[in-house]
Amino acid sequence: MKSEFFAESLKVAEGAARRVESAEPEVVSSDCPLAGLQLKQKTGRPSYHPIRILRAAYSGEPLRSPRTDKERAT
């Protein structure tokens, strides 16, 4: 992503980040690496690719997306 579009991309991610925060999920998923980065920036929660979540489920590995920061970055 070009740095000139970074601020605009955060605005686009705001809606998805609000929905993630209101749902308080155990795991956050995104099949798009850039969207996953934006969600992490906005919510402080790591995002995993759906295939990674399936692998964890089949292997019995616990996988969570806890908030990693005390306050949400705005």
Sequence and secondary structure as in RCSB ss.txt:
>XXXX:A:sequence
MKSEFFAESLKVAEGAARRVESAEPEVVSSDCPLAGLQLKQKTGRPSYHPIRILRAAYSGEPLRSPRTDKERAT
>XXXX:A:secstr
  GGGHHHHHHHHHHHHHHHHHH  SSEE S HHHHHHHHHHHS  EE HHHHHHHHHHT        SSS   
